[in-house]
């Protein structure tokens, strides 16, 4: 029952978002707007409030970050090797690699963790402190991979990556939360309640946006590439993370929070970036759709053995 109680609220709401979009109850513009509200307003409010209220967890967050980073690096290396083996077209290699490592940490991983570790502030803190630096890292690596496959790396790309880092709302929210916690800042009641209202809308809005974004994904013609990317994303990355967790002697929370983040489906944002930088939009969309459905399998296994 723990597995059902943890994953059903996440994937049922994702399915609801897809159904509402398919029935044209909401438009594509509404889904994009909802995604922006979550990314720029609601999710930063959630991260800030969680960190301000969080207990001190010492080096544990570093181990969780190392687990996810190791899984990510393994996925990238295997992704490039697989791209050669299955002969992914040169201009699509960056899209393929982005799909194998860039997980939907904030919109899927965080809800699963919050349900799996309900009431466990240490686990929640590990999740948000790991998620915050990973988001800009994912963005930078994705831009490099996409532009490298088109031989368009240059000063403009470097400036863009630096700008993405310093303006990332999730990273800013976490730094602000850590600073506020360090000086034991007392948040006024009105401000605290406002943050809580915004934070409470994060998970349902994010999941609805994920579901809505899946509608219209084209899978035909990309089965081999998208299936291979999905296998790396959902199997290789968690396996590498598990080995790293054992090597580091990571505790129960650190290991399972990291594994849940690694088993997340490919991020919806990867499709937007692929389109913007001339990547293979169909490949990214197909992989997002496939991994969103198949991620139920590794997440079920991970949650079952918690």
Secondary structure, 3 states (H helix, E strand, C coil): CHHHHHHHHHHHHHHHHHHHHHCCCCCHHHHHHHHHHHHHHHHHHHHHHHHHCCCCCCCHHHHHHHHHHHHHHHHHHHHHHHHHHCCCCHHHHHHHHHHHHCECHHHHHHHHHHHHCCCCHHHHHHHHHHHHHHHHHHHHHHHHHHHHCCCCCCHHHHHHHHHHHHCCHHHHHHHHHHHHHHCCCCCCHHHHHHHHHHHHCHHHHHHHHHHHHHCCCCCCCCHHHHHHHHHHHHHHHHHHHHHHHHHHCCCHHHHHHHHHHHCCCECCHHHHHHHHCCCCHHHHHHHHHHHHHHHHHHHHHHHHCC
